Amino acid sequence: MLMIKLSKIGKTNKKVFRLIISEKGRDPYGRSLEILGSYNPYSKDLEAKTDRIKYWLEKGAGMTASVNNLLVGKGVVEGKKVTASKPGKVNEKKVAQAKAKADKKSAAEQSNNQEAPAEEVTATPAETEAAAPETQEEKVEAEA
């Protein structure tokens, strides 16, 4: 599948990115099919070939989340912004185990709440007045 990606170019502390189109699994710093524009993150300047981007999207190419958010923010493409995932691999097995554990815990809490009915607590008006004085003067008198 073809993807529109960002490819870093420039110096170490002065990064500039190219918008390229290449195969999904291919290294973005290697050979690409076409350069579609550039993006400077310091000046927030985007230079894009909108007609070529729309052409590739019509042909079925996809975009990375970062490119999608960039193009939607600049008005090149219409749509909604996407939550970009953090770099690194998410271990799906651990996520599934944690979710199952949380479900079991919530189910156990619900069953405990159903087994033990809540006790009703009632207080007489005299007890409530003695426990909580209503005015500031009564509080001062109670403390003295």
Protein Blocks (a to p, Z undefined) as FASTA:
>chain_A
ZZdddddedjfklccdddddddfklcfklccfbdcbdcdfklopacddfklmmmmmmnop
acdfklmmmmmmnomagcdddddddedjddfklmmmmmmmmmmmmmmmmmmmmmmccddd
dddfklmmmmmcfblklmmmmmZZ
